[in-house]
Amino acid sequence: MNKYNFGYDLTTDHSNLWAFKKVSPESRVLEIGSSNGRLTKHLKEDLNCLVDIIEYNEEAGLEARTFSRKSFLGKSQGNIENPAVIDRLPENEYDYIIFLDVLEHLHNPQYVLNALKGKLKESGHLLISIPNIAHNSVIINLLHNKFDYTKLGLLDDTHLHFYTNSSARQLIKNAGYYISEESATQKRVGDIEIPCTYEEIPREISSFLRTRKYADVYQLLFDAIKTPMEAEPVLETRNLDYTLYKTQVFAGKTEKDANVFFTDPSSISIKVDLSDYDCTKALRVDPIEHNCILRIEKAIGFFEGEEYNLAVELMNGIDLQNGEYLFDHDDPQIYFRCKPKTEKVIFKLCCAAFDTDLIPHFKKYLGEMLETRSERDDFEKQLVTAKHIIQDNVKEITLRDKAIEELKEAIINLNKQLDIINKVNLEIKEQNISIAKWNNELLAENNSLKENTN
């Protein structure tokens, strides 16, 4: 029984569909590992291609043979590592040579790729899909000291080799080919044949794995050619589980009115068009569906062409001041007050830490720090009050000192006036003495006159 018989529907298998779309109509194709002919059938019937197949499993190959031009089947004739099989293939014959999840089953895949190079036309393409052993599911199990083979998939029990993106690329290069295009199939942790979840590992490791490059790449897809490329393509993917780190902005009245963005929590930059909302007075922003320490770097609205700052009206975390907030739960929410008929808003947010078991420790430390800050603020208020009292006292003392100086000056002036008065009194006294003396002389003279008259 062939465990790789999945029927003939291409839509349920991305790698077969990918290869089908890569092949041009009426091409000559060599398909290694055709199984029951899932791809072979469509290449012949839909694209009118001439397909030669090599299949190790003779039972499966007999099904595929009905869609092929030539077939090499069984443990001997269907063994692509048998030099006699390769020798029977015509030179410079094929527009496409296809290996879909085959190379990892071979003892010497580099020898096979190199040996088939002469069978490919100069303008031909080598189409390869190969499982990615660096999928997060494998890593999570390794963290639990598990590496359990399965009947199918990444850890298929018939795999002889395992590849990452870099080692698969090197295999192709070492065989003398040049990668013209690279893509991938992607599957989330928990959605493949390896049972595991992110909840089984610490949040810090989970966060790292989810944001790691090629974290959920399941199969690597290569289109290689025989002539050099000016620049090598780079596999560009966005991790599927990165969508767990989504930012939502609610402008309407229900949860259905959410504007959803898939973002890097360390640098969230979003713009929301509010022209479809008649009267929005407040916006709710859910920056991330995990705990975090968040900094609001920008929150602005545009009303009648003018820009204005959005104010935080409410949030379900801890205000660390200066636009920073701590959320120790997995549902952070921030409400911003905005003007009715605001046309659009722009947010720039930054999570300094997120999705981590350290947040509760941060909260405890920050709680102590905030308590200390509160005590410090109270002390600073007392210092400010004391300073004001001292300043008032200094002012009062200064006024008193000024009054005393003025009083001293007035006393000095009074003393001067008293000196003048005393001097005048002395002069008057001297004059009075002179007058008294003069009166006495007059009196004596009068008495003398009287005596003379008598």
Disulfide bonds with the S-S distance in Angstrom:
none
